[in-house]
Amino acid sequence: MISGLVDFHCHLDLYPEHATAFAEREREGVYTLAVTTTPKAWPRNRDLAAGTRYVRAALGLHPQLVSNHSNEFPIWMKYLPEARFIGEVGLDAGPHYYKSLNPQKELFEQILKACAEQGNKILSVHSVRAVDAVLDLVESNFPPGRGSVVLHWFTGTLSQAKRAVELGCYFSINGEMLKKEYHRKLVATLPSERILTESDGPFTRLYYKSSHTGGLAEAVETLARIRNMDSLELSKVIISNLRCLVGEELVPQQNRSIY
């Protein structure tokens, strides 16, 4: 049985019972990043995470909501000093959101610059059909040493993945991604030290099939097969990656939270 699961991108505030979702992750010992889609959701998520060992909240402004919520950027800036984790942010050039791509780019650039200025921020980044643009903005506005980028549900090409690795990015992988042969081939090429897992619950079908852990154990097992590794060994690698990412000492997980 796999223990110490990592869910580095999950919308706990969109679960049917918000507070219960936080409590369940805490009870199950699932290291969870609870992303938000607007900064107005931050205070409630921050407060729910404050009393936990395993859950942390992220301050977000989702690219799909930029058309109607870009005026909330000052609110986002207000909360930035108290937020170490940032997400969900990024770009979406899908057919429903392409018209707002330029405003998305402007906002994401401001987010990156603000995070770089304050330093020590860890970003969970959306990049649907916009990987090159995301990486261009990261390279131009988020210098090495000012924080870290985790590419959530990465669906780019092998060459884009290589560039992301060179820029220091991590990748959070969910079970839905691993259903497609192309994505399986892609994740097989990623450096082991840059891999995390996520559920993106409640948006993935695996969330509904796998109780509250969003198919995380299944994703680890599938990913291990793809990479010709033992699933328990891969789970240890993922925990080690998370500890490295968040900057804490490597300590027994039963004694201390990695956050």
C-alpha positions as CSV (number, residue, x, y, z in Angstrom):
1,M,0.0,0.0,0.0
2,I,1.3,3.5,-0.9
3,S,1.5,6.0,1.9
4,G,2.5,9.6,2.0
5,L,0.6,10.6,-1.1
6,V,1.2,14.0,-2.7
7,D,-1.5,16.1,-4.3
8,F,0.1,19.2,-5.5
9,H,-2.9,20.7,-7.3
10,C,-6.4,20.2,-5.9
11,H,-9.4,22.5,-5.7
12,L,-10.5,21.6,-2.2
13,D,-12.8,24.6,-2.0
14,L,-14.9,23.2,-4.9
15,Y,-15.6,19.9,-3.1
16,P,-19.2,19.5,-1.9
17,E,-18.2,20.0,1.7
18,H,-15.3,22.5,1.8
19,A,-14.2,22.2,5.4
20,T,-14.7,18.4,5.4
21,A,-12.4,18.1,2.4
22,F,-9.6,19.7,4.3
23,A,-10.2,17.5,7.3
24,E,-10.2,14.4,5.2
25,R,-6.9,15.2,3.6
26,E,-5.4,15.9,7.1
27,R,-6.7,12.7,8.5
28,E,-5.5,10.7,5.5
29,G,-2.1,12.3,5.6
30,V,-2.1,13.4,2.0
31,Y,0.3,16.3,1.3
32,T,-2.1,18.7,-0.5
33,L,-1.8,22.0,-2.2
34,A,-5.3,23.5,-2.2
35,V,-5.3,25.9,-5.1
36,T,-7.8,28.7,-5.5
37,T,-9.3,30.3,-8.7
38,T,-9.8,33.9,-7.3
39,P,-8.1,35.8,-4.5
40,K,-11.4,36.3,-2.8
41,A,-11.3,32.6,-2.0
42,W,-7.9,32.9,-0.3
43,P,-8.9,33.9,3.3
44,R,-11.2,31.0,3.8
45,N,-8.7,28.5,2.3
46,R,-5.8,30.0,4.3
47,D,-7.8,29.7,7.5
48,L,-8.8,26.1,6.9
49,A,-5.2,25.1,6.1
50,A,-3.7,27.0,9.0
51,G,-4.6,24.3,11.5
52,T,-3.3,21.4,9.5
53,R,0.0,19.6,9.0
54,Y,-0.6,18.3,5.5
55,V,-2.6,20.9,3.6
56,R,-1.5,24.3,2.4
57,A,-3.5,26.9,0.5
58,A,-2.4,28.7,-2.7
59,L,-3.3,32.2,-3.8
60,G,-4.7,32.1,-7.3
61,L,-6.2,34.0,-10.1
62,H,-7.2,31.4,-12.8
63,P,-6.5,32.4,-16.4
64,Q,-9.9,31.1,-17.5
65,L,-11.4,33.8,-15.3
66,V,-9.3,36.7,-16.4
67,S,-12.1,38.2,-18.5
68,N,-14.3,38.8,-15.5
69,H,-11.9,38.8,-12.6
70,S,-8.8,40.7,-13.7
71,N,-10.0,43.6,-11.5
72,E,-9.3,41.4,-8.5
73,F,-5.5,41.6,-9.1
74,P,-5.2,44.3,-6.4
75,I,-6.8,41.9,-4.0
76,W,-4.3,39.2,-5.1
77,M,-1.5,41.7,-4.5
78,K,-2.8,42.5,-1.0
79,Y,-2.6,38.8,0.0
80,L,0.7,38.0,-1.7
81,P,3.0,38.8,1.2
82,E,1.3,36.1,3.3
83,A,1.1,33.4,0.7
84,R,4.1,31.2,-0.1
85,F,2.2,29.0,-2.6
86,I,0.6,30.6,-5.7
87,G,-2.0,28.9,-7.9
88,E,-3.8,28.4,-10.0
89,V,-2.3,31.0,-12.3
90,G,-1.0,30.9,-15.9
91,L,-2.3,31.0,-19.4
92,D,-5.1,29.2,-21.3
93,A,-5.2,29.5,-25.1
94,G,-8.0,27.0,-25.6
95,P,-10.9,27.9,-27.9
96,H,-13.1,29.2,-25.1
97,Y,-10.4,31.5,-23.7
98,Y,-8.2,32.5,-26.6
99,K,-9.9,35.9,-26.9
100,S,-8.6,36.9,-23.5
101,L,-5.1,35.6,-24.1
102,N,-3.4,39.0,-24.3
103,P,-5.0,40.2,-21.0
104,Q,-4.0,36.8,-19.5
105,K,-0.4,37.4,-20.6
106,E,-0.3,40.8,-19.1
107,L,-1.7,39.5,-15.8
108,F,0.6,36.5,-15.6
109,E,3.6,38.7,-16.3
110,Q,2.5,40.9,-13.4
111,I,2.1,37.9,-11.2
112,L,5.5,36.5,-12.0
113,K,7.2,39.9,-11.4
114,A,5.5,40.3,-8.1
115,C,6.5,36.8,-7.0
116,A,10.1,37.3,-8.2
117,E,10.3,40.6,-6.2
118,Q,9.1,39.0,-3.0
119,G,10.9,35.7,-3.6
120,N,10.5,32.2,-2.2
121,K,7.2,31.6,-3.9
122,I,6.1,28.3,-5.4
123,L,3.7,28.5,-8.3
124,S,1.3,25.9,-9.7
125,V,0.9,27.0,-13.3
126,H,-1.8,26.3,-15.9
127,S,-0.5,26.2,-19.5
128,V,-3.2,24.8,-21.8
129,R,-2.2,25.3,-25.5
130,A,0.2,28.0,-24.3
131,V,3.3,26.3,-23.1
132,D,5.7,28.4,-25.1
133,A,4.1,31.6,-24.0
134,V,4.2,30.4,-20.3
135,L,7.9,29.5,-20.6
136,D,8.7,32.7,-22.3
137,L,7.2,34.7,-19.5
138,V,8.8,32.6,-16.8
139,E,12.2,33.0,-18.4
140,S,11.8,36.7,-18.8
141,N,10.2,37.6,-15.4
142,F,11.0,34.9,-12.9
143,P,14.7,34.5,-12.5
144,P,16.4,31.4,-11.1
145,G,16.6,31.5,-7.3
146,R,13.5,33.7,-6.8
147,G,11.1,30.7,-6.5
148,S,9.9,27.6,-8.3
149,V,7.4,26.8,-11.0
150,V,5.3,23.6,-11.1
151,L,3.6,23.0,-14.4
152,H,0.2,21.6,-13.6
153,W,-1.3,19.0,-16.0
154,F,1.5,19.6,-18.5
155,T,0.4,18.7,-22.1
156,G,3.2,20.2,-24.1
157,T,5.7,18.6,-26.5
158,L,8.9,16.8,-25.7
159,S,11.0,19.8,-26.7
160,Q,8.8,22.1,-24.5
161,A,9.3,19.7,-21.6
162,K,13.0,19.8,-22.2
163,R,13.0,23.6,-22.1
164,A,10.9,23.6,-18.9
165,V,13.4,21.3,-17.2
166,E,16.2,23.6,-18.2
167,L,14.3,26.5,-16.7
168,G,14.0,24.5,-13.4
169,C,10.4,23.6,-13.6
170,Y,8.7,20.7,-11.9
171,F,5.7,18.8,-13.3
172,S,2.6,17.6,-11.4
173,I,1.0,14.6,-13.0
174,N,-2.5,13.1,-12.6
175,G,-4.1,9.9,-13.7
176,E,-6.1,11.4,-16.4
177,M,-2.9,12.4,-18.2
178,L,-1.6,8.9,-18.1
179,K,-4.6,7.5,-20.1
180,K,-3.1,8.9,-23.3
181,E,-0.2,7.2,-25.0
182,Y,1.4,10.5,-26.0
183,H,1.4,11.7,-22.4
184,R,2.7,8.4,-21.1
185,K,5.7,8.7,-23.5
186,L,6.3,12.3,-22.4
187,V,6.3,11.7,-18.7
188,A,8.6,8.7,-19.2
189,T,11.2,11.2,-20.3
190,L,10.9,13.6,-17.4
191,P,13.7,13.6,-14.8
192,S,12.7,11.7,-11.7
193,E,13.7,14.6,-9.5
194,R,11.2,16.9,-11.1
195,I,8.0,14.8,-10.7
196,L,5.1,15.4,-8.4
197,T,1.6,14.0,-8.4
198,E,-1.8,15.8,-8.4
199,S,-5.5,15.0,-8.7
200,D,-6.9,18.3,-10.0
201,G,-10.0,17.2,-8.1
202,P,-12.8,17.6,-8.5
203,F,-12.3,18.0,-12.2
204,T,-10.9,14.6,-13.1
205,R,-13.0,11.5,-13.5
206,L,-10.6,9.6,-11.3
207,Y,-11.6,11.8,-8.4
208,Y,-15.1,10.3,-8.5
209,K,-13.8,6.8,-8.7
210,S,-11.2,7.0,-6.0
211,S,-12.9,8.5,-2.9
212,H,-11.1,11.5,-1.5
213,T,-7.6,10.8,-2.8
214,G,-8.4,11.6,-6.4
215,G,-6.8,8.6,-7.9
216,L,-3.4,9.5,-6.5
217,A,-2.3,6.0,-5.6
218,E,-3.4,4.8,-9.0
219,A,-1.5,7.6,-10.7
220,V,1.7,6.6,-8.8
221,E,1.3,3.0,-9.7
222,T,0.7,3.8,-13.4
223,L,3.6,6.3,-13.5
224,A,5.9,3.7,-11.9
225,R,5.0,1.1,-14.6
226,I,5.7,3.7,-17.3
227,R,9.1,4.5,-15.7
228,N,10.0,0.9,-14.9
229,M,10.1,1.6,-11.2
230,D,8.6,0.0,-8.1
231,S,5.6,2.1,-7.0
232,L,6.7,2.4,-3.4
233,E,10.1,3.5,-4.5
234,L,8.6,6.1,-6.8
235,S,6.4,7.3,-4.0
236,K,9.5,7.9,-1.9
237,V,11.0,9.9,-4.8
238,I,7.9,12.1,-5.0
239,I,8.0,12.8,-1.3
240,S,11.7,13.6,-1.6
241,N,11.0,16.0,-4.5
242,L,8.3,17.7,-2.5
243,R,10.6,18.2,0.4
244,C,13.3,19.6,-1.9
245,L,10.8,21.9,-3.5
246,V,9.4,23.4,-0.4
247,G,12.8,23.8,1.2
248,E,12.5,21.8,4.4
249,E,14.9,19.3,5.9
250,L,14.3,15.7,5.0
251,V,12.6,14.4,8.1
252,P,10.4,11.4,9.0
253,Q,7.0,12.3,7.7
254,Q,5.2,10.8,10.7
255,N,7.0,13.3,13.0
256,R,6.9,16.5,11.1
257,S,5.0,18.1,8.2
258,I,7.1,18.8,5.1
259,Y,5.4,22.2,4.7
